[in-house]
């Protein structure tokens, strides 16, 4: 059995965000990059749990990005996995990224493809569905639990107002979220082993790009607070009526 986990890199949540080129490009200078948490904590760790339960499973990691992504890929390998694949293309459009993933997956003969439910930078959650469509595979989104028995997967997922349990035959594409697994921290053995694990670079296939960034913008700065004396009830009432805003 072969599992493919798709990973992306995102800015650390504490990174200071800025833009260049008339607010059309993200300023990457000085930014600390991390593995997208939904890919790492839930998709990758769940795949590792499956591999630990069945040593015959082969686990590959896949990333679409340039050479600057390789430190992030090595961090993912430190958690586990047999091999990483980097598609040598800059990810600028969801469709083109999905096409690269689908091309690798089609040639790799994977039984199970995991993605995170979304990325924390653009909150983009469409890759999994696109990949499934391109490969003509079933797609289960927002999975919170995954159990495997032979070639049958039992998956729990969130739906409006409740939870749904589905059964599906492999191969399948699944997007993972909180509840799927417990986050792990790489140990020293894993970090050392990651240095020598295979990291294969493949060239991208031709793929259309349907979207482009028109402009980035920062949210408005937060206004300062106003302190009102406990004795000045009239002023407090006035502020609540005239200036307070519900967010």
N, C-alpha and C positions, 0 to 999 in steps of 0.2 A: 504494500500500500504506500502511496506517495501523497504527501501533504505539501501544499504551497501556501506560505503566509506572505501577504503583501504588506510591506512596511513603507512608510513615508517619513520624511523628516519635517519637523516644525520648530519654530522658535520656542525657546524656553518661555514659560508663562511669565517670568520676571523680566524678560527682555524689553528694552525701551524701543518702541516702534517709531519709525520715521520713514519718509518716502523721498524719492529723488525723481529727476527727469519730469518736472511738472506734475508730480504726484501720480506717475504712471508705473513706477517701479518701487519695490520694497528695498529699503536700504539695509543691506546685509552686513555691513562693516560692524564688527564688534559684537555681533549677535551670537549667543550660545545656542547651538542646535541640539535637539533631542529627538528620540524616536517618538512618533506620534503616540500618545498614551493609549488610545483605544487599540492601536495595532500591537503595542507592546504588552500591556497589562492583561488584555483579554484574548486577542487573536493568537499571539505568539505563545503565551503561557498555556492556553488551552491545548494548542498543538503539541507543546512539550509534555503535557500531562498524558495525552494520547500515546505519544512515543514512549514515555516511561512505562506505560501499561503494556505496550507491544513493541519489543525491541526490533521487530522486523520492519517497522515503519521508517520510511525515508522522509526527512523533513528539510525542505528548501525554503530559503527566504528570497524575496524578490523586491527590488527597488528600482524605480525609474528616476535617474538623476545623473549628475556629472561626477567627476572625480572627487569633488569636495564633499560628497556624501559618504565616502568610504569609511571615515571614522564612525559615523552613525551606524553603518552596516556592521562594522566590527563590534560595536556595542551590542547589537542585536544577536550576533553570533556568540557573544560571551554568555548570553542567557542559555543558548542551546541551538541545535540545528546542525545539519550535516554539511550544508553548502549554501552560499549566497550567490545570487545572480544580480548584476547591475546592468540595466538597459541604459546605454550611453546616450541619454536624451534629457534635455531640460524640460521638466514638467510645467507646461503653461496652459494646458487645456485638458479638461476631464476626459473627453472623448479620445484624444490622442494617447493619453496615459493608459486608459482602459484597453486601447488597441494594442499597445506594447505588452501589457500584461497577458492579454488573450493570446497573442502570438507565441509567447514563451510557454504558456500553459498548454496550448494545443500541441506543441511539439514535445512537451514534457510528460504527457500522459498522467496527469495528476487525478487522484480520486476525490480529493477534498481541497477546496480553496477557501482560505479564511482572509477576511479583511476586517479592519476596525469599522465601527458604525459610521464614523466621520473623522475628518481631521480637525484639530483644534484651532488651526489658523483661519481657514476659510469656512469651517463648518460644512465641508463638502462631503456629502454622504451618497454620491451617485455612482462611484466607481464599481462597487460590487454588482449592482444591477446591470450596468453596462457590460461588464465582463461576462456575466452569466448569459446575457442576450447574445453576445458575440460567439460564445461557445455552445449555444443552444442547450444550456443546462438549467435546472431549477435553481431558484434563488430564494433564500430565507433571510430576511432582514431583521435587525434588532434582536438577535438571539441572546438570551440570558442563561441558557443551559443547553448542553450538548452531550448526548450519550450515544455511544456507538456499539452496535451488536452485529458483528459480521459486516455486511454491506448496507445495513439499515441504520439510519441516524434518527434518533428521537430528539427533537429540538423544541425548547420552550422559547416563546418570544412575546414581547409586549404588544398589545393591541389597545385600541381606545377603550378605556374603562376596565381592562382586565388582562388576562394572559391566555395565550393560545398554545396548545401542544400539537405538533405535527410530526409525522413520520415521512421520511423520504429515502429513496434509494440513492446510493452513491453512483456516479459523481454528483457533487452539488457545490454551490457557492454560498457561503454563509458570512454575514456581517455580524460582528460581535460587540457587545457592550457590557456594562457593569453587571456583575452576577455570573458571567461566563467563567471566570477564574480569579484567583487571588494574585495580585502583583508580586513579582519576585525581584530580588536584587542579585546581580551577577556576583559569584564568588571568585576568589583569586584563581582557582583552577580553571574556571570558565573563561576568565579574562586572558590567561596565558594560552589556553587552547585556541581561542579565537584568532590569535596572531597567525596561526598556521592553517586554519581551515580554508578550503577553496573559496575564492571570490572570483566568479567568472564574469567577464564583461562581454556583453553582446551588443551589436549595433542595432539601432531601431529599425523597425519596418516602416514603410511609407504609410502615413495616416493623416487624415484630414483634421484640421483644427477649426472648431466652430465658434469659439468664444475668444475674446481678448479683453484685457483690462482697459477700461476707458479712464478711470481715475480712482485713486485711493483717497480716503479722508478720515481724519481722526474725529472721535466724538467730541462735542463741545466740552470745554473745561467745566468742572464742577464749581458752582458758586460758593462763596464763603458762607458760614453760618452767621446768624444774627442772635445775639444773646439778649434776652429780655429779663428785666428784674422781676422777681416773684411778686413784687408789690404792684407792678404795672400791668394789671390784668387787661385794661382797655387796649393797650398797645398790642398785647398778645392776640386778643380777639381780632383786632384790625389786620394784623399780619396774616392770621389764618384765613381770613376772608379775602384779602386783597392780593397777597403775594405767595401764599403757600401753593405748591403744585403737587399733584398726585403722580407718582412715577410708577 
